[in-house]
């Protein structure tokens, strides 16, 4: 498995709008090829982190344009472009 971890910061006053938009986008997010798990965390100040697990690094890289298109819906609500990094998953416990 492969994890893409993306840090972001919403503009003040955009948190509620972002949550609503995210709920509407769930089907598109979960339909991305290889998607295993999607977690979005956010503090009250709008700083957050998305953790998405996909089946492989290759799948994650292949999804790059689709993921960028999804993030583009939030452009007017973000303080800056989100910053993503990828990692091989070495443990996935629950």
N, C-alpha and C positions, 0 to 999 in steps of 0.2 A: 504494500500500500504506500501511498504518497500523500503527504499533507501540504496543503497550501495555506499559509498563515498570512493574513492581510490585516495590517493596522490602518485605521482611518480615524478621522475626526470630523464630526458633523458641525455645521455652523450653529451658533446659538439660536434656539427657537425651532430647530429642525428635527429634533429627536422624535416627536410624535408623528410627524409626517413620514419620517424615515421608517418607523415601525409599521405604519400602515402600508407604505409602498412595499416593504419587505414581505408582508403577509400576502399581498397580491401577486408577488413574483415567485412565491414558493413553488408552484408547479414547474415554472421554467428552470429554476435553480435545481430542483430535484431531478429534472429530466436531462441534465447535463450528462454526457457519456461518462460512465464509470463512477458516478457519484455514489459514495457509500454513506457518508454522514456529513451534515452541515450544521455548524454551531456558530451563532452570532452573539457576541457579548458587547454590551455598551454600558458605560457609566453615565451618571446624570449629566456630566459635562459634555457628553457627546463623543468622548473618545471610546473607541471600540476595536474589536478584533474579530475577524472571521476565521474560523478553522474549518477547512473543507478537506475531507478524506476522499480520495479517489483510488481506483484500483492500481494505477501505475504513474510513474513520472511522465511517460509518453502520453498517456491520456490527459494528464494535467496540462502538458504543453500543447496538446492538440485542442484543448478547450480555451486557450488564451483569448482568441478573438470573441468567442461567445461570452466569456467572463467580462471582458472589457466592455462589451455592449450592455451587459446587465449593470455594471457599475456606472455607465454613462447616464443612466436614468437618474442617478443621485447627484450628478455634477453640480447643479445649482444649490444643493444642500451641504456639500462638502467644503471644508476649509482648504483642503489641498487634495491632490490626487492620492488615492490609497497606495500603500506600499506593501507589495507581496513578496514573500520568500517561500521557497519550497524545500521540503525535507523528506527523506526516506523515513517511514514509520518503523521504529525498532521495537515498539511495544504498544499494544492497544488493549488495555484491560478495562473491564467494567464489573 
